[in-house]
Amino acid sequence: MAEPGFHLQAALTQTVPELASCAHAYAVACQVATSNVLAMPFDWARLEYARAVRLGLIERSMLACANYARWLNALERLTLGPLARRY
């Protein structure tokens, strides 16, 4: 078992660039997690579009699908701004 304060000693012995790298990795991970949660309604819309096509409610068309995807991606970028995923 590690002695008390061992983690503090290890953190103090790390160099500043190593700590900055860890902080940057944490910030990126938080941004990705937030982005994925905020993008759920758009994923749901994609899923519902696919279901409607499978049920025959919407005509099967590669052009229509591409236009819908382009429109939904633009809406996602407009709504979420820098948190939007890039395709």
Sequence and secondary structure as in RCSB ss.txt:
>XXXX:A:sequence
MAEPGFHLQAALTQTVPELASCAHAYAVACQVATSNVLAMPFDWARLEYARAVRLGLIERSMLACANYARWLNAL
ERLTLGPLARRY
>XXXX:A:secstr
   TTHHHHHHHHS HHHHHHHHHHHHHHHHHHHHHHHTHHHHHHHHHHHHHHHHTSS   HHHHHHHHHHHHHH
HHHHHGGGS   
